[in-house]
Amino acid sequence: MPDIEEVVKVKRTEFATFLNVGTKELPVWARIGKGVTGQTVAYNPNVSDEQYIDEESGTSNIESYKPNIPTPHTAYRGDKVFNYVDNLRKHRATNSEAESELLMVYFYDKTTTGEGAEAKTTYAAEKNNCVVQIDDFGGDAGNPVVLNYTINLNGDPTLGTVEKGTDGITFKAA
C-alpha cells in the first residue's frame, strides 16, 4: 500500500516575505509582518488570446508575468521594514535608490537532513530583485498612520532555500 501524505491546511504565517533592508553585498533580511494585516502576491499574467479560423473555441497563452505585492503597512516606529520603506518615502527614492531584494519563504515546504544535534532544516524560497513603490501615506483622524506601498518584482526569481540561524536567515540559490 502506498504512503498516504497527510493533508494539512497551510497557515498564513507559513508563507513569509522578507525585504532586504541592507545592501546586495551585505543583505539584512527583515520579515514583513508587524503592522501588516494582509499581503497577497498579484502575479498579473500577460495573456494573449487568439481564435483560429478552423476552431470554434479560442486559445489563450500566458506570455509573461509582472508580479507585485501591494502592502498596507500601519506605522510602527522601530520596525525595520517600516523604517526602511519610510526612509524611501521621505527621500522620494527613484531608480536604483528604490531597488531592493525580496525573499518569499515557504516555511510549509521544508527539508530536514541529519539527526539530533546534526539536524539541519531548510525551507523552499525564492529571491527576487524588486523596486519599492510608495503609493500613499497618512490616514484618518483618530487612527494610526498607514504607509501603503507596492513591491514590484523585477525579472525572474532565483529559486533556492533558506536556513534559519542565530543572526537571521540565509538564502542559498539552488
Secondary structure by P-SEA (a helix, b strand, c coil): cccccbbbbbccccbbbbcccccccbbbbbbccccccbbbbbcccbbbbbbcccccbbbbbbcccbbbbbbbcccccccaaaaaaaaaaaaccccccccbbbbbccccccccccccccbbbbbbbbbbbbbbbbcbbbbcccccbbbbbbbccccbbbbbccccccccbbbbcc
